[in-house]
Amino acid sequence: MKAEKALIHELSKPGRTAYSLPACDVPVVEHHRLIPSEMLRAEPAELPEVYEVDVIRHYTELSRRNFGVDNGFYPLGSCTMKYNPKLNEEVAQYAGFAKIHPYQPEESIQGALELMYELQRDLAALTGMDEVTLQPAAGAHGEWTGLMMIRAYHEKRGEVRAKVIVPDSSHGTNPASAAAAGFETVTIRSNEHGLVDLEELRAAAGSDTAALMLTNPSTLGLFEAQIVEIARIVHDAGGLLYYDGANSNAIMGIARPGDMGFDVVHLNLHKTMSTPHGGGGPGAGPVGVKKELAAFLPAPTVVKRTDGSFGLGGGAEDSIGRVKAFYGNFGILVRAYAYIRSYGPEGLRRVSECAVLNANYMMRRLEPYYDIPFPGICKHEFVLSGKPLKKFGVRTLDVAKRLLDFGYHPPTVYFPLTVEECMMIEPTETESKDTLDAFIDTMIRIAREAEEQPERLLNAPHHTVVKRLDETQAARNPVLNCSCR
Ligand SMILES: *Cc1c(COP(=O)(O)O)cnc(C)c1O
């Protein structure tokens, strides 16, 4: 048994420092001359006084408690936690990309501008759109940007359309973005196959419909085979179709939202294209639009001039304006560009084929042990229900906690809300069959334990630094200083 590590404030002794600086040889400016006095602390902050090595050990220890795709399998549905090739990290570090400044003259950053221009073209080609903005910093930000363009489009035509339709399986950001963009959301129930119910949609669509927001494949991992009819219903009512492409892992190089009838698309480069998702790090949620909406794009976009040079352009009178400082999170764009170019069109198609194959393989092997609410072929992810374990007093949450003991990040649980005791599993294309099999065997073992030793699950996790957390308190009353374990 490892001895408990002392917390950093327990190591504190007055006078210890982690650095040594030479004596100051420039005039000292008093704080209060630079900072208004009401903003200054009355007492010095109570920081631990420790040596450098203590600080290093403290933060290294904290970093080891993190779990990420580089530690192990992370089948978190609707998140695409896949391995991100390290080559693309290296490319993003090139000085010509990492050490430039957005205020530099355009002629000195032609390479960066060309990369952005080419990425705009590649993403347009991949999604079947005409024009793309790279500005939005996240998926939800892309949704909001797209909806603001939809709003501007209707206004320009002199129409007031206040409602955005979303299915009940939609990602929570969809209704939230619609509300943030000033729309009212109308939720429609899915049919018994987990798909859009055409009758519900027909009843909801009308002269007040601004747009339908749809994820296809849906968050249940199901492809809306009736998408052409869905698009017709919405367009006939005068509305537009918004494609939530946060997870494009299932369709790259196979199907394009633009061909399905969508007018606006956002992608999460920080899921599908070589940037890890989560942890609050920078992301990129580019938005593509059909030409009817191009005039409303945020400005600037990157343009290619007639002399072959690249520059910033757009920003005609109908533009919704700027949605992000400078041009978006450039480092993420570099990774995505490197990803697209290193795979090429065939490689991207193969990514999606393997992601879908892995999900179906896992679903079929788990079918005898858990409920499969929608038994057809799934796309890049699938949902299981832990309902059969309820008779042993075990719930999906217990399965998720038990998985931690085996070194796995649990799948997404209790989402989508439409499936009882839901687990949403996304294996991704970057895992080997060995990893998939090991996870499947663990899930089978847990299903057996539920029957034979349910207390193993109810008391899980057994081997983690912290056990079960009060998730409500953790969200409502977070304690974020170093004295908490
Ligand atoms: C992740 C996700 C989003 C939101 O993306 P963020 O970058 O987290 O804002 C939206 N829709 C779907 C379906 C998602 O999976």
The ligand as an ORCA input file, in Angstrom:
! r2SCAN-3c Opt
* xyz 0 1
  C     -20.242     17.671    -28.726
  C     -21.515     17.970    -29.425
  C     -21.953     19.299    -29.560
  C     -21.306     20.484    -28.876
  O     -19.957     20.690    -29.156
  P     -19.068     21.610    -28.178
  O     -17.805     21.816    -28.912
  O     -18.910     20.825    -26.920
  O     -19.814     22.888    -27.961
  C     -23.109     19.516    -30.295
  N     -23.797     18.506    -30.836
  C     -23.409     17.212    -30.715
  C     -24.224     16.120    -31.340
  C     -22.268     16.903    -29.988
  O     -21.893     15.634    -29.843
*
